[in-house]
Amino acid sequence: MRQTAIIGIGQTPVREHWDYPIRGLAVKALRAAMQDAGTERIEGLFVGNMLSGALAEQEHLGALVADYAGFPGIEAVKIEAACASGAAAVRQAVLAVASGHLEIAAAVGVEKLTEFSGKFSSKALATAADADYEASIGLSFAALNALMMQRYMYEYGYSKEDFSPFPMIAHHNAQFNPNAMFRYPITKAQYLKAKPIADPVNLLDSSPVSDGAAALIIVPLEKISRFAGKGVKISACEITTDSIGLDNRENPIILAAAQKSARAAYKTAGVLPKDISVFEAHDAFSIITALSLEASGFVKDGQAPRLAAEGIYNIDGRLPISTFGGLKGRGHPVGATGVYQLVEATEQVRGCAPDKLQVPDVRTAMTQNIGGSGATVVTSILEKI
């Protein structure tokens, strides 16, 4: 298998995009990535998306986006893995190039969640849970995360207030990201007074419904000199799964798939958790940030909120997280999120992140894209060349 690299990145702002259909958003991000790479050619297209059929009334996205972008006839498919669809699409692009099947592949993540009411969107998002034993009895994702948060607080003796650093970090960083949805900081007082969603989860624990698209151009590492873009090595892109339903897991507050995915990524990249300069966490809910940090081996179980309070995960801390605002501040256009994370990690490794967001001397950046409540996890590691 050949080593691979990202040679081009593109993204749209995360917003309510009433002026673009889903195909238009995808092509906008793809063309930006191709321009960054300095290429007018792709041989394969992998589109990460979860809900185009339900919320855009459009399936068959691979062929649609390929045709609309001006590449009829190329290999093009849609990849679905719930909220991990974006990184799962990147994984397929990486495998296609690493195997020698393709010389230049594009991965695009795209989602439009704002076409319908929030109630309708929430119902559609719940299809990533267990339809028979979770969604059918009214368990939304906010409710599932509330159950995990309740159990975590009980096991480790935390209060609601102890989770405030996670959304505060995300919002602090998002204010400097021109593509973020929520470009303003929040205070602990605001967090504690936020509207309850599913006790103890409140509005400021939760990432927003949004639209957006992001794209990557992937080539063999040995051929990056042929392109104008600045290459970043893909050292690992590993995917693992767990049972969809919380009730089937040995421990509902340990993300077993994240553990396996992170360990596989460290092994493939030949690094340890201490070698990671930046971590783009899947902070769809505050509890998931804590569980992801622990599952990835950055901290022992039950310690993430305590270290967050000490500033470890701030932009100037020992392990900066959600450096562009994460899902909470930048926004969470579900099927695009994993690609946004990798676009942002690429900017960190390249050293071209926006002012006040660039972490000094980034050698390695890790992203973790989580589908459902932890049923599919893709962990990727990028390295400076």
C-alpha positions as CSV (number, residue, x, y, z in Angstrom):
1,M,0.0,0.0,0.0
2,R,1.3,3.5,-0.9
3,Q,1.4,6.3,1.5
4,T,-1.0,9.1,0.8
5,A,-1.2,12.9,1.2
6,I,-3.8,15.7,1.2
7,I,-2.8,18.2,-1.5
8,G,-5.9,20.4,-1.6
9,I,-8.6,21.6,0.8
10,G,-11.9,23.5,0.4
11,Q,-14.9,24.4,2.4
12,T,-18.0,26.5,2.5
13,P,-19.0,28.6,5.6
14,V,-21.2,26.6,8.0
15,R,-24.6,28.4,7.8
16,E,-28.2,28.1,6.7
17,H,-27.5,27.9,3.0
18,W,-30.9,28.7,1.5
19,D,-29.3,29.8,-1.8
20,Y,-27.6,26.5,-2.6
21,P,-29.0,23.1,-3.3
22,I,-27.0,20.2,-1.8
23,R,-25.2,19.6,-5.1
24,G,-24.2,23.2,-5.3
25,L,-22.7,23.2,-1.8
26,A,-20.7,20.0,-2.6
27,V,-19.4,21.4,-5.9
28,K,-18.4,24.7,-4.3
29,A,-16.2,22.9,-1.7
30,L,-14.8,20.5,-4.3
31,R,-13.8,23.2,-6.7
32,A,-12.1,25.2,-3.9
33,A,-10.1,22.1,-3.0
34,M,-9.1,21.5,-6.6
35,Q,-8.0,25.1,-6.9
36,D,-6.0,24.7,-3.8
37,A,-4.3,21.6,-5.1
38,G,-3.7,23.2,-8.5
39,T,-5.5,20.5,-10.5
40,E,-8.5,20.3,-12.9
41,R,-8.6,16.5,-12.8
42,I,-9.9,13.9,-10.4
43,E,-10.4,10.2,-11.1
44,G,-12.7,9.3,-8.3
45,L,-15.2,11.0,-6.0
46,F,-16.4,9.8,-2.5
47,V,-19.3,11.8,-1.1
48,G,-19.9,11.6,2.7
49,N,-23.5,12.3,3.6
50,M,-26.1,11.0,6.0
51,L,-29.5,12.5,5.3
52,S,-29.8,13.7,1.7
53,G,-32.7,11.4,1.0
54,A,-34.7,12.5,4.0
55,L,-33.9,16.2,4.1
56,A,-32.9,17.1,0.5
57,E,-35.1,14.4,-1.1
58,Q,-32.0,13.5,-3.2
59,E,-30.1,10.2,-3.1
60,H,-27.5,9.0,-5.6
61,L,-25.2,11.9,-4.6
62,G,-22.0,10.4,-6.1
63,A,-23.2,10.5,-9.7
64,L,-25.1,13.7,-9.1
65,V,-22.1,15.7,-7.7
66,A,-19.7,14.2,-10.3
67,D,-21.9,15.2,-13.1
68,Y,-22.7,18.7,-11.7
69,A,-18.9,19.3,-11.1
70,G,-18.1,18.4,-14.7
71,F,-16.8,14.9,-14.3
72,P,-19.3,12.6,-15.8
73,G,-18.2,9.0,-16.1
74,I,-15.7,8.9,-13.2
75,E,-16.1,6.5,-10.2
76,A,-18.4,8.3,-7.8
77,V,-20.3,7.0,-4.8
78,K,-22.1,8.2,-1.6
79,I,-20.7,6.9,1.7
80,E,-23.0,6.8,4.7
81,A,-22.0,6.2,8.3
82,A,-24.2,8.5,10.3
83,C,-22.3,11.5,11.7
84,A,-19.0,9.7,10.7
85,S,-20.0,9.8,7.0
86,G,-17.5,12.5,6.1
87,A,-14.4,10.8,7.5
88,A,-15.7,7.4,6.2
89,A,-15.7,8.9,2.7
90,V,-12.1,10.1,3.3
91,R,-11.2,6.6,4.4
92,Q,-12.5,5.2,1.1
93,A,-10.6,7.8,-0.9
94,V,-7.4,7.0,1.0
95,L,-7.8,3.3,0.3
96,A,-8.4,3.9,-3.4
97,V,-5.2,5.9,-3.8
98,A,-3.1,3.8,-1.4
99,S,-4.0,0.6,-3.3
100,G,-3.0,2.1,-6.6
101,H,-6.5,2.0,-8.1
102,L,-6.6,5.8,-8.3
103,E,-3.9,8.5,-8.7
104,I,-6.1,11.4,-7.5
105,A,-9.2,11.2,-5.5
106,A,-11.6,13.6,-4.0
107,A,-13.5,13.2,-0.7
108,V,-16.4,15.6,-0.2
109,G,-18.7,15.8,2.9
110,V,-21.9,17.7,2.4
111,E,-25.2,18.1,4.4
112,K,-28.2,20.4,4.4
113,L,-30.1,20.1,7.7
114,T,-32.1,23.4,7.7
115,E,-34.6,22.8,4.9
116,F,-37.2,21.4,7.4
117,S,-38.2,22.1,10.9
118,G,-35.9,21.2,13.8
119,K,-38.4,18.6,14.9
120,F,-38.3,16.9,11.5
121,S,-34.5,17.1,11.4
122,S,-34.2,15.6,14.9
123,K,-36.4,12.7,13.9
124,A,-34.2,12.1,10.8
125,L,-31.0,12.3,12.9
126,A,-32.4,9.7,15.2
127,T,-32.2,7.1,12.4
128,A,-28.5,6.8,13.4
129,A,-29.7,5.3,16.7
130,D,-31.2,1.8,17.2
131,A,-34.6,2.2,15.5
132,D,-36.2,-0.7,17.4
133,Y,-34.9,-0.1,20.9
134,E,-34.0,3.6,21.1
135,A,-35.7,5.8,18.5
136,S,-39.0,3.9,18.7
137,I,-39.4,4.9,22.4
138,G,-38.6,8.5,21.8
139,L,-34.9,8.6,22.6
140,S,-33.4,11.5,20.6
141,F,-29.6,12.0,20.4
142,A,-29.9,14.7,23.1
143,A,-31.6,12.1,25.3
144,L,-29.0,9.4,24.6
145,N,-26.2,11.8,25.4
146,A,-28.1,12.9,28.5
147,L,-28.1,9.3,29.7
148,M,-24.3,9.0,29.2
149,M,-23.7,12.4,30.9
150,Q,-25.9,11.4,33.9
151,R,-24.0,8.1,34.3
152,Y,-20.6,9.8,33.9
153,M,-21.5,12.4,36.6
154,Y,-22.7,9.6,38.9
155,E,-19.6,7.5,38.4
156,Y,-17.0,10.2,38.8
157,G,-18.8,12.7,41.1
158,Y,-19.0,15.7,38.7
159,S,-21.6,18.4,38.6
160,K,-23.1,20.1,35.6
161,E,-20.8,23.0,36.0
162,D,-17.7,20.8,35.4
163,F,-18.6,20.4,31.8
164,S,-18.6,24.2,31.0
165,P,-15.0,24.4,29.8
166,F,-15.8,22.2,26.7
167,P,-18.3,24.5,25.0
168,M,-16.5,27.6,26.3
169,I,-13.3,26.4,24.5
170,A,-15.2,25.7,21.3
171,H,-16.9,29.1,21.3
172,H,-13.7,30.9,22.1
173,N,-12.0,29.4,19.1
174,A,-15.0,29.8,16.8
175,Q,-15.0,33.6,17.1
176,F,-11.7,33.7,15.1
177,N,-12.9,31.2,12.4
178,P,-14.5,33.0,9.4
179,N,-16.3,29.8,8.4
180,A,-17.9,29.2,11.9
181,M,-21.6,29.5,12.6
182,F,-21.3,30.9,16.1
183,R,-18.5,33.5,16.2
184,Y,-18.8,34.6,19.8
185,P,-17.5,33.5,23.2
186,I,-19.8,32.2,26.0
187,T,-19.4,32.4,29.8
188,K,-19.9,29.8,32.5
189,A,-22.9,31.7,33.7
190,Q,-24.5,31.6,30.2
191,Y,-23.8,27.9,30.0
192,L,-25.4,27.1,33.4
193,K,-28.5,29.2,32.5
194,A,-29.0,27.8,29.0
195,K,-32.3,26.2,28.0
196,P,-32.6,22.5,29.1
197,I,-32.9,20.0,26.3
198,A,-32.7,16.6,28.1
199,D,-31.4,16.8,31.7
200,P,-28.5,17.4,32.2
201,V,-27.9,18.3,28.6
202,N,-28.7,21.9,27.7
203,L,-28.6,24.0,24.6
204,L,-25.0,25.0,25.1
205,D,-23.9,21.4,25.4
206,S,-25.3,20.7,22.0
207,S,-24.0,21.3,18.5
208,P,-26.3,23.2,16.1
209,V,-28.2,22.0,13.0
210,S,-26.5,23.5,10.0
211,D,-25.6,23.3,6.3
212,G,-22.1,23.0,4.8
213,A,-19.6,21.2,2.6
214,A,-15.9,20.5,2.8
215,A,-13.5,18.7,0.5
216,L,-10.1,17.1,0.2
217,I,-7.9,16.1,-2.7
218,I,-5.9,13.0,-2.0
219,V,-2.8,11.8,-4.0
220,P,0.1,9.4,-3.5
221,L,2.6,11.0,-1.1
222,E,5.4,10.4,-3.6
223,K,3.7,12.5,-6.2
224,I,2.9,15.7,-4.3
225,S,5.6,17.6,-6.1
226,R,3.4,17.5,-9.2
227,F,0.8,19.7,-7.6
228,A,0.8,23.4,-6.5
229,G,-0.9,22.7,-3.2
230,K,1.1,22.1,0.0
231,G,1.1,18.5,0.9
232,V,0.2,17.0,4.3
233,K,0.9,13.3,5.0
234,I,-2.0,11.1,5.9
235,S,-0.3,8.8,8.5
236,A,-3.5,7.0,9.5
237,C,-7.2,6.9,8.8
238,E,-8.7,4.0,10.8
239,I,-12.4,3.0,11.2
240,T,-14.0,0.8,13.8
241,T,-17.5,0.0,15.0
242,D,-19.5,-0.8,18.2
243,S,-23.1,-1.8,18.8
244,I,-25.5,1.0,17.9
245,G,-27.6,0.8,21.0
246,L,-26.2,1.9,24.4
247,D,-28.0,-1.0,26.1
248,N,-25.8,-3.5,24.2
249,R,-22.5,-2.0,25.3
250,E,-20.4,-3.4,28.2
251,N,-20.0,0.1,29.6
252,P,-22.1,3.0,28.1
253,I,-19.5,5.7,29.2
254,I,-16.6,4.1,27.4
255,L,-16.4,4.6,23.7
256,A,-15.0,1.2,22.7
257,A,-15.0,2.0,19.0
258,A,-13.1,5.2,19.7
259,Q,-10.5,3.3,21.8
260,K,-10.0,0.7,19.0
261,S,-9.9,3.3,16.2
262,A,-7.4,5.6,18.1
263,R,-5.1,2.6,19.0
264,A,-5.2,1.4,15.4
265,A,-4.4,5.0,14.2
266,Y,-1.4,5.3,16.6
267,K,-0.1,2.0,15.5
268,T,-0.4,2.8,11.8
269,A,1.2,6.2,12.2
270,G,3.9,5.0,14.6
271,V,3.1,7.6,17.2
272,L,1.8,7.9,20.8
273,P,-0.9,10.1,22.3
274,K,1.9,12.4,23.6
275,D,3.1,13.0,20.1
276,I,-0.2,14.7,19.0
277,S,0.0,18.5,18.7
278,V,-3.7,19.2,18.1
279,F,-6.9,17.1,18.5
280,E,-10.1,17.9,16.6
281,A,-12.7,16.2,18.8
282,H,-16.2,15.3,17.8
283,D,-17.8,17.6,20.3
284,A,-21.4,17.1,19.2
285,F,-22.3,17.1,22.9
286,S,-20.1,18.1,25.8
287,I,-20.1,14.6,27.2
288,I,-18.7,13.2,23.9
289,T,-15.7,15.5,24.1
290,A,-14.8,14.1,27.5
291,L,-15.4,10.5,26.5
292,S,-13.4,10.9,23.2
293,L,-10.4,12.4,25.0
294,E,-10.4,9.5,27.4
295,A,-11.0,6.8,24.8
296,S,-8.1,8.2,22.7
297,G,-5.7,7.8,25.6
298,F,-5.0,11.5,26.2
299,V,-6.2,11.2,29.8
300,K,-7.4,8.5,32.2
301,D,-11.1,7.7,32.4
302,G,-13.0,10.2,34.5
303,Q,-10.3,12.9,34.3
304,A,-11.2,15.0,31.2
305,P,-13.4,17.6,32.8
306,R,-10.8,18.2,35.6
307,L,-8.0,18.8,33.1
308,A,-10.3,21.0,31.0
309,A,-10.7,23.2,34.0
310,E,-7.0,23.5,34.2
311,G,-6.7,24.8,30.7
312,I,-5.0,21.8,29.1
313,Y,-7.3,21.9,26.1
314,N,-7.3,25.6,25.5
315,I,-5.8,26.9,22.2
316,D,-2.6,27.8,24.1
317,G,-2.8,24.6,26.3
318,R,-0.8,21.4,26.2
319,L,-3.3,19.7,23.8
320,P,-5.5,22.2,22.0
321,I,-8.9,20.8,21.0
322,S,-11.6,22.0,18.6
323,T,-9.2,24.7,17.4
324,F,-11.6,26.1,14.8
325,G,-14.6,25.9,17.1
326,G,-15.4,22.2,16.7
327,L,-18.9,20.9,16.1
328,K,-20.3,23.2,18.8
329,G,-18.9,26.5,17.5
330,R,-18.2,25.9,13.9
331,G,-21.3,23.9,13.4
332,H,-22.2,20.3,12.7
333,P,-23.4,19.7,9.1
334,V,-23.5,16.0,9.9
335,G,-22.1,14.2,6.8
336,A,-19.6,17.0,6.2
337,T,-18.2,17.2,9.8
338,G,-15.4,14.7,9.4
339,V,-14.1,16.4,6.3
340,Y,-14.3,19.8,8.0
341,Q,-12.2,18.4,10.8
342,L,-9.5,17.2,8.4
343,V,-9.5,20.5,6.4
344,E,-8.9,22.3,9.7
345,A,-6.2,19.8,10.8
346,T,-4.5,20.3,7.4
347,E,-4.4,24.0,8.0
348,Q,-2.9,23.5,11.4
349,V,-0.2,21.2,10.0
350,R,0.5,23.5,7.1
351,G,0.8,26.4,9.5
352,C,-1.8,28.5,7.8
353,A,-4.7,28.6,10.3
354,P,-6.4,31.9,10.9
355,D,-4.8,34.4,13.2
356,K,-5.2,33.4,16.9
357,L,-6.0,29.8,16.0
358,Q,-2.7,28.6,14.7
359,V,-1.0,26.3,17.2
360,P,2.8,26.8,17.1
361,D,5.0,24.1,15.7
362,V,2.3,21.5,14.8
363,R,3.9,18.3,13.6
364,T,0.9,16.0,14.0
365,A,-2.8,16.6,14.2
366,M,-5.5,14.0,15.0
367,T,-9.2,14.1,14.2
368,Q,-11.9,11.8,15.5
369,N,-15.3,11.6,13.7
370,I,-18.0,9.7,15.6
371,G,-21.2,8.3,14.1
372,G,-24.3,7.8,16.3
373,S,-23.6,7.7,20.0
374,G,-20.2,5.9,19.3
375,A,-21.2,3.1,16.9
376,T,-18.8,4.2,14.1
377,V,-15.6,6.0,14.7
378,V,-12.9,7.2,12.3
379,T,-9.6,8.4,13.7
380,S,-7.1,10.1,11.4
381,I,-3.6,11.4,12.0
382,L,-1.9,14.0,9.7
383,E,1.8,14.7,9.8
384,K,4.0,17.6,8.5
385,I,6.1,16.6,5.6
